[in-house]
Amino acid sequence: MKWYQDITLLPDAEANLGFLWHKVYQQVHLALADNKIAENQSAVAVSFPGYGSKQFPLGEKLRLFAGTQAQLEEMKINQWLSRLTDYTHVKPIKSAPEAINQYACFQRKQFKSNLLKEAARRAQYKGETLEAALAHFSHYEKECALPYINMASLSMEDNNSPRNFKLFVARELFDEPQAGPFNCYGLSKTATVPWF
């Protein structure tokens, strides 16, 4: 990942960061899916330089990474964000710094959203008490503290309305780059991007 492009979110009184992340990331996801290199694979990755910020857990900047400048140019992110120009600032494509000391893997985490229902199902299946089943899921709430972006699924439900979900994003830091594929959210289970 030698090239990058920053998108800064510009919140105001009418549009807070949570709302802007939803709108911007939905468009970025569409752009990544439109430019995919294989089934659910993208040549472009994402990074959240402000990850862990006290103001907002994902910060206010999204960084796109690619192996070549052409891959970022072909994505045409300015066109995808054209309706959000009052709320975003897209910087020119730049080459990544040569001296990188850390790399970050941003991956999607999925959680069981209705723990009580899951615990009841487990209790019935395993023949244990509801309390024991709830104890099994006790660590889930801690993990759900990860930052997330509200998204709308593009595949429709039976009633022809989009299904909303939370895209939880976890970050792991490494001293050396790790290889692997990126999905159409720009995330990966194994691959890293430069962390600066």
Secondary structure, 3 states (H helix, E strand, C coil): CCEEEEEEECCCCCCCHHHHHHHHHHHHHHHHHHCCCECCEECCEEECCCCCCCCCCCCCEEEEEECCHHHHHHHCHHHHCHHHCCCEEECCCEECCCCCCCEEEEEEECCCCCHHHHHHHHHHHHCCCHHHHHHHCHHHHHHCCCCEEEEEEEEECCCCCEEEEEEEEEEEEECCCCCCCECCCCCCCCCCEECC
